[in-house]
Amino acid sequence: MPAITALPPSVDLAALRPSLKNCVVKMQNAGVSVSCILSFIQQYNLIAGGSTGIIAESDIEPVLDVPTLDALSPSRDAAQAAALLQKTVMLKLNGGLGTGMGLHDAKSLLPVRQSVSHSPKKTAKTTSKNFLDFIIQQVLYFRENGSPHLRFMLMDSFSTSDSTRAYLEEHYGIASLFKDPLPPVDGAPAAGRDYFTEEVELLQNQVPKIRQDTLEPAEWPADSKCEWAPPGHGDLYTALYGSGKLAALLAAGYEYLFVSNGDNLGATLDERIVSHMRDQKIDFLMEVCERTESDRKGGHLARQRQRDSRLLLRESAQCAREDEASFQDITKYKYFNTNNLWIHLPALQAQLEQHDGALPLPVIRNEKTVDPSNKKSYKVYQLETAMGAAIAHFDSAAALVVPRTRFAPVKTCGDLLALRSDAYIETADARLILAPARHGKPPTIQLDNDYYKFISGFEQLIEGGVPSLIGCNALAVKGPVRFEAGVVIKGKVRIENTDTEKVKVIEKGRVLDNETI
């Protein structure tokens, strides 16, 4: 199925407000898919119409009685379970650069774990594994354990595509990893096609940034790349549809899609979940975790009082100030979205066809400067959507409570410190999960942003070695500090150095137990 190349008759370009028309023409000239253009038109009109996106407390109610993963039994028929996974596509979101951590390349290439081996001559050799290594090893594990033809995809952005492709080719060999061609999207024969572009990569769209003052498409002649932005991971649906890859997957017999963040190494395939979807005829399933005090300011799952009590997500930006107390009440709204989603592909196709390939999702309006490196450049909006919001479009949608072992994202250098420590262990199927001794609770890590917000400062902190955190409840580090090898942190520890000219060294083998130094 070729990608759509013309606007449908329902869109009258001449009838659009001039500023929106200019955006659409810019997207057409850049070859952006029609489904993405239609989605952008929806979002633009919401912003131009003054939509706030607020979800009122009076319009929703808590979600009760959510089933748990632990209560689901494995299939008694191993062959049937393996066959079901063979019809499931595993897709990882891989579009982020990790700029919040000072990275300028694909975040998935950031080293996560390091190990030291010794040769017969007692020469130490340090090897590291990044997010992408773990992801590939998860895929290979399933292929070697009953699902030899497991389909794997990455949703890359224009910023991560080249480096991801180069890394996979150098370290794994793309052709050897991906041997089962999909039906050709463009009608070309399968032989000789580009495995990465055709089989592995789902390329995220780009949409124009728009000026805050005029809502015209941004222009920045000094660097035209600054005029465009990715439209959030809600673009998953428009990218699948507009590229023709959704149709190709369906033609090849695939029925389910499992999507998760590339930096969440606890999320992988589980036949219990896809069997549950099949048995209960669920079209869209969201893995959720129980909120704790540290999660109270984040978004939550709820039900709409209208539309047959459908599930929805309410993010902090969608909460009115007068409703904040209810929003943060974790005993009322108990669950948050892990961004691990399971989708029935035929149902997704049906939904997309009803909306010309553009699901109407709530818009997220991000305020930025047109040139991120120049804070004096003029202000723009970046329009985005979140893929989890699609849960409201499916009649047969459900949530499933999963343990925190399936949710281990890395958003800060503090998260990375915990993941690199002995608080997490690597499983046989290449997941990183909390060590059993943690009882499902990760250590709380607070690192001084003045020193450790970016990866360069973080690496100086652990230059001598990563401290043991298996018995740590909370660690706070303020000021210039460096750990030597073998440091052990227990309980609640705070390390503070007020001397900005001299690094405080935590000596080799030191044990810090419920203390402040």
Buried (B, 14 or more C-beta within 10 A) or exposed (E): BEBBEEBEEEBEEEEBEEBBBBBBBBBBEEEBBBBBBBBBBBBBBBBEEEEEBBBEBEBBBBBEEBEEBEEBEEBEEEEEBBBBBBBBBBBBBBBBBBEEBEBEBBBBBBBBBEEEEEEEEEEEEEEEBBBBBBBBBBBBBBBEEBBEEBBBBBBBBBBBBEBBBEBBBEEBEBEEBBEEBBBBBEEEEEEEBEBBEBBBBBBBBBBBBBBBEEBBBBBBEEEEEBBBBBBBBBBBBBBBBBBBBBBBBBEBEBBBBBBBBBBBBBBBBBBBBBBBBBEEEBBBBBBBBBBEEEBBEEBBBBBBEEEEEBBBBBBEBBBEEEBEEBBBBBEBBBBBBBBBBBBBBBBBBEBBEEBBBBBBBBBBBEEBBBBEEEEEBBEBBBBBBBBBBBBBBBEEBBBBBBBBBBBBBBBBBBBBBBBBBBBBBBBEBBBBBBEEEBEEEBBBBBBBEEBBBBBEBBEBBBEBBBBBBBBBBBBBBBBBBBBBEBBBBBEBBBBEBEEEEEBBBBEEEBEBEEEEE
